Amino acid sequence: ARELDVVVSVDTSTPAVIRESARLGAGLINDVRSLQRDGALDAAADTGLPVCLMHMRGEPGDMQVDPHYEDVTSEVCSFLEQRMAACAAVGIPLERIVLDPGFGFAKTLTHNLVLFRHMEALHRLGRPLLVGVSRKSMVGAVLGRPVDQRLYGSLALAALAVSKGARIVRVHDVAETVDVVRMIAAVQAAE
């Protein structure tokens, strides 16, 4: 944080790490558990930092064991809405919340594709969306590619995410994705 002019995002669910990361200059708390671990909500509120709430069911070790949804998009929206309310209850204002639909977390390939297709529904929550699909297994499953050959699929999803209103994309191939986003921005800005 002292050396780079960028926002440092810390991926943690642990209250002590949330507090210490903020003390050391972190600019965003990104929690795959959506601040559900004991003490995490209060720790995040105490830091005054923005938070990214992600949808996931279960724990990382068991989340992919037979995930089931009646309507994945509405259930993800409902979960994120509940977590936003929990944040508000401890003093984390809406202006400090970013939402992540949790692609690849407790979702089958079909769930991921349907959620991506209907991602605009998440805009009703009124918060910026973060999308992380770079090199994920959904790309590999659709294209039949190992992780080191998922660049083009990842770029396609990054472009689609931005066109569907994602404000933040988490990627591995930064330079290539920046080119994609810059081209989209140029087209969208043209009069």
Steps between C-alpha positions, in 0.01 A plus 500: 500500500793735565674414174218484244236753404220242487228381733616185677221248540534245778324167455411385851217390727698525823427797730860538620628502141233753401612736776873454443469535122318829545770620738765416240328692222252266332231683307234226460393194696397221262332215686382182325290430811327838477600599856311206655787371717462595867630853555562576132214749464613703801865487391410624152281776643778611734748540212284743306613327179285401205402133494429253222223256586507178300234235459599150606318216670683276743875516542773484234563133586140387445336771291504296179329196652169491313408871493129551429293809416142549390599833341871571534479868405220591741657294780836672453323840503311408815813382680694815410206716605498327841874552541464869409235530773735331749768752406259791547409367845862539618556837334652407165326737259387391154757734345775273637362176350601322180323178397646184346258235363756232585549329166650156566402498866229245587372499144495248217602596147134555412448718809801712403385542140141587595616745768737664253228525236265672748764701688318828428241392760762568768496870411170534685709479819654834408863415571800458269565146382834323516531202266779246526496233230855515368632150423220340703380144452186622323725622217681168495175302503346691209815518285669176606819688592747456786553798727804630306296516176199699622608851394251544215208363696594722795521806275159420351346482846677820611357682197155359565518589869594860422226525238254371763605773742775346714710781648791284617645192332745274681745359247831321460589638156495870583650658185278301266188574704584871520508508119156337486353741755657804330348400165157456658533840670597664169198357322265592783635857506466555125232749389 
